[in-house]
């Protein structure tokens, strides 16, 4: 008997043969329904059993009764057949212009709440496109787009000019220097100079770039630094008094209002950054996928852009 691999044995056709035998209770009845010679059907069933190295039917009974292994194969086989049907439907939908997958690179300052609300709205379209979200920080956000790891980058520096990369303004974000009420700097009333800040640990978000050491902002040479992976980690570290640092005002505001953070004046000027979103523009506009167009259309709304920078919920 020619050997059959397990993958080849689990073909939709073979699964259909097993289902017919189990449903009708005999090889002969299944062969009649399927228009096969009984010996050919028996041969196919034995090929599947040999490939999987299990018995699928208890042949000691008068009827063809599934063994536990056979019953499990039919249950799993039904799932596989449904998945194959789903793939066929998905391929037909993708053929209408929807991309198979769209990746969003979201900078640490972008509101996760608003991002997930946009995902909810996108899924309501019943589009076949799978969404992938990458958490990025600082130069890593744009880098993920440039390296082809993302289709849209949310929260990049506004001043950039790259071939095939389009940008549009997202808005401006102000950063404030904040500490927990029990932090040593909380009781100082005058503007803090760099020498005073340098005596205490700073909390910094790591640049997610894969090239070089990335960029840093507002760190003082020689200062102790606690480096964390996301802006939410930075916020929690500062709420715990583990360090001090600059936070986006929209993210910090609820905690400032609640008295859990105190904004301290610093001698450095207030830092306001113009943020943008960027995407790779196909050379032919007609080649733009429907999922990318959907997200770009949503990002044209001022309320959406504002929410992406300002709609931060309290921890």
C-alpha positions in Angstrom: 0.0 0.0 0.0 1.5 3.3 -1.0 2.3 5.6 1.9 0.3 8.8 2.4 1.5 11.7 4.6 -0.8 12.9 7.4 -1.4 16.2 5.6 -2.4 14.5 2.4 -4.6 12.1 4.3 -6.6 15.0 5.8 -7.9 16.2 2.5 -11.5 17.6 2.3 -12.4 14.6 0.1 -11.2 12.1 2.6 -12.9 13.8 5.4 -16.1 13.6 3.4 -15.6 9.9 3.0 -15.2 9.4 6.8 -18.3 11.5 7.5 -20.4 9.4 5.1 -19.3 6.1 6.6 -19.9 7.4 10.2 -23.3 8.8 9.2 -24.6 5.7 7.3 -23.0 3.1 9.5 -21.4 0.9 6.9 -18.8 1.0 4.2 -21.2 -0.5 1.6 -23.9 2.1 2.2 -21.4 5.0 2.1 -19.9 3.6 -1.2 -23.4 3.5 -2.7 -24.1 7.1 -1.7 -20.7 8.3 -3.0 -20.9 6.2 -6.2 -17.8 4.3 -5.4 -16.8 0.6 -5.4 -16.8 -0.6 -1.7 -13.3 -1.9 -2.0 -12.0 1.5 -3.2 -13.7 3.2 -0.3 -12.2 0.7 2.2 -8.8 1.2 0.6 -9.1 5.0 1.1 -10.1 4.7 4.7 -7.2 2.4 5.4 -4.8 4.9 3.7 -6.0 7.6 6.2 -5.6 5.2 9.1 -2.1 4.2 8.1 -1.0 7.8 7.6 -2.3 8.8 11.0 -1.3 5.5 12.6 -4.7 5.1 14.3 -7.9 3.1 13.9 -10.8 5.3 12.9 -13.6 2.6 12.9 -14.3 -0.3 15.2 -14.8 -3.1 12.7 -15.8 -5.7 15.2 -19.3 -4.4 15.4 -22.0 -5.0 12.7 -22.0 -1.3 12.0 -19.0 0.9 11.3 -18.6 2.7 14.7 -16.2 5.5 15.1 -13.3 5.0 17.6 -12.6 7.9 20.0 -9.8 8.9 17.6 -12.2 8.7 14.7 -14.8 10.9 16.5 -12.1 13.5 17.3 -10.9 13.5 13.7 -14.5 14.2 12.4 -14.9 17.0 15.0 -11.6 18.6 14.0 -12.3 17.9 10.3 -15.5 19.8 10.4 -13.6 22.8 11.8 -11.0 22.4 9.0 -13.7 22.3 6.3 -15.4 25.4 7.8 -12.0 27.2 7.8 -11.5 26.2 4.1 -14.9 27.7 3.3 -14.0 30.8 5.2 -10.7 31.1 3.3 -12.5 30.8 0.0 -15.0 33.6 1.0 -12.0 35.7 2.2 -10.2 35.3 -1.1 -13.2 36.4 -3.0 -13.6 39.5 -0.8 -9.9 40.4 -1.1 -10.3 40.2 -4.9 -12.6 43.2 -4.6 -9.7 45.5 -3.5 -9.4 44.8 0.3 -5.8 44.1 1.5 -5.3 40.8 3.3 -3.6 42.7 6.2 -3.0 46.3 7.2 -0.4 47.2 9.9 -0.7 50.4 12.0 2.4 51.7 13.8 1.1 53.7 16.8 3.5 55.9 18.7 3.5 55.8 22.5 1.7 59.2 22.7 -1.3 57.9 20.6 -4.5 57.2 22.5 -5.1 53.4 22.7 -8.8 54.1 23.5 -9.3 56.0 20.2 -7.2 53.5 18.2 -9.4 50.6 19.4 -12.6 52.6 18.7 -11.4 53.1 15.1 -10.7 49.3 15.0 -14.3 48.7 16.1 -15.7 50.9 13.4 -13.5 49.2 10.8 -14.6 45.7 11.8 -18.2 46.9 11.5 -17.5 47.2 7.8 -17.2 43.4 7.6 -14.0 43.9 5.6 -11.7 40.8 5.1 -8.6 42.8 6.0 -6.8 41.7 9.2 -5.5 44.6 11.4 -2.1 44.4 13.1 -1.0 47.1 15.6 2.6 47.8 16.3 3.6 49.7 19.5 6.4 52.1 18.6 8.2 55.0 20.2 10.0 58.1 18.9 12.0 57.4 15.7 10.9 53.8 15.6 7.4 54.9 14.6 8.4 56.3 11.3 11.1 53.7 10.8 8.5 50.9 10.9 6.8 52.6 7.9 10.0 53.2 6.0 11.2 49.6 6.5 7.9 48.3 5.1 6.7 46.9 8.5 3.7 49.2 8.7 1.2 50.8 6.3 0.3 53.8 8.4 2.4 55.4 11.1 0.5 57.4 13.8 2.4 60.0 15.8 5.5 60.9 13.8 7.5 64.1 13.7 5.8 66.6 11.3 9.0 67.7 9.6 10.0 65.0 7.2 10.4 64.5 3.5 10.8 61.0 2.2 10.1 59.5 -1.3 6.8 57.7 -1.6 5.9 58.7 2.0 3.0 61.1 2.5 2.2 62.9 5.7 -0.6 64.9 7.2 -0.8 66.8 10.5 -2.3 65.0 13.5 -2.0 68.0 15.9 0.2 69.5 18.5 1.1 68.0 21.9 2.4 69.8 24.9 4.6 68.0 27.4 4.8 69.0 31.1 7.3 68.0 33.8 5.4 66.1 36.5 6.2 64.3 39.7 4.2 62.4 42.3 3.1 64.4 45.4 5.6 62.3 47.5 8.5 62.9 45.2 11.4 65.0 46.6 10.9 67.6 43.9 7.2 68.1 44.6 7.8 70.6 47.4 10.1 72.9 45.5 8.4 76.1 44.5 10.8 77.7 42.1 11.6 76.7 38.5 13.8 73.7 38.4 17.2 74.0 36.7 19.0 71.1 35.0 21.4 70.8 38.0 18.5 70.2 40.4 16.7 67.8 38.1 19.9 65.8 37.5 20.1 64.8 41.2 16.9 62.7 40.7 16.1 59.7 38.6 14.4 60.4 35.3 11.8 58.0 33.6 12.3 57.7 29.9 10.5 55.7 27.2 12.9 53.6 25.1 13.1 54.5 21.4 11.8 51.5 19.5 14.2 52.0 16.5 16.1 48.9 15.3 18.9 51.1 14.0 21.4 52.7 16.4 20.6 53.8 19.9 17.6 56.0 18.9 16.9 59.5 20.3 16.2 60.8 23.7 14.6 64.0 24.9 15.2 66.1 28.1 17.7 63.7 29.7 20.7 65.3 31.5 24.2 63.8 31.1 25.0 61.7 34.2 21.4 61.5 35.4 20.1 58.2 36.7 17.4 56.9 34.2 14.7 54.3 34.5 14.0 53.2 30.9 10.5 51.7 30.2 8.9 50.3 27.0 5.7 52.5 26.7 4.3 55.8 27.7 1.8 54.0 30.0 4.7 52.4 31.8 6.3 55.8 32.2 3.1 57.3 33.6 2.8 54.5 36.2 6.4 54.8 37.2 6.0 58.5 37.8 2.7 58.0 39.7 4.7 55.7 42.0 7.4 58.3 42.5 10.1 56.1 40.9 11.3 59.1 38.9 10.4 62.3 37.2 10.0 63.4 33.7 8.0 65.0 30.9 4.6 63.6 30.1 2.1 64.4 27.4 -0.4 66.9 29.0 -3.5 65.0 27.7 -2.2 61.8 29.3 -1.2 63.5 32.6 -4.2 65.9 33.0 -6.6 63.4 34.7 -3.9 62.7 37.3 -3.0 66.3 37.7 -6.7 67.1 38.4 -6.9 64.2 40.9 -3.8 65.4 42.7 -1.8 62.3 41.8 0.7 64.3 39.8 2.1 67.8 40.3 3.4 69.9 37.4 6.6 71.6 38.2 8.0 74.6 36.4 11.4 74.1 34.7 13.8 76.6 33.3 13.7 74.9 29.9 10.9 76.3 27.7 7.6 74.4 27.5 8.0 71.6 24.9 5.3 71.4 22.3 5.6 68.9 19.4 3.8 68.9 16.1 2.6 65.4 15.4 1.7 63.9 12.1 0.6 60.6 10.6 2.3 59.1 7.6 1.6 56.4 5.0 3.2 54.9 1.9 1.5 56.3 -1.1 1.4 53.9 -4.1 2.7 55.5 -7.3 -0.7 54.9 -8.9 -3.5 56.3 -6.7 -5.8 53.6 -8.1 -3.6 51.0 -6.4 -4.5 52.2 -2.9 -6.2 49.4 -1.1 -9.7 49.9 0.3 -8.6 49.3 3.9 -5.9 52.0 3.6 -8.4 54.4 2.0 -10.8 53.7 4.9 -8.3 54.6 7.5 -7.0 57.7 5.6 -10.6 58.9 5.2 -11.2 58.6 9.0 -8.0 60.4 9.7 -9.1 63.4 7.7 -11.7 64.1 10.4 -10.4 66.8 12.9 -12.3 65.1 15.8 -10.5 61.8 15.0 -7.1 63.4 14.9 -7.8 65.3 18.1 -9.0 62.2 19.9 -5.9 60.2 18.9 -3.8 62.7 20.8 -6.1 63.7 23.6 -8.5 60.9 24.5 -6.5 59.2 27.2 -8.5 57.4 29.9 -7.3 57.3 33.5 -5.6 54.1 34.8 
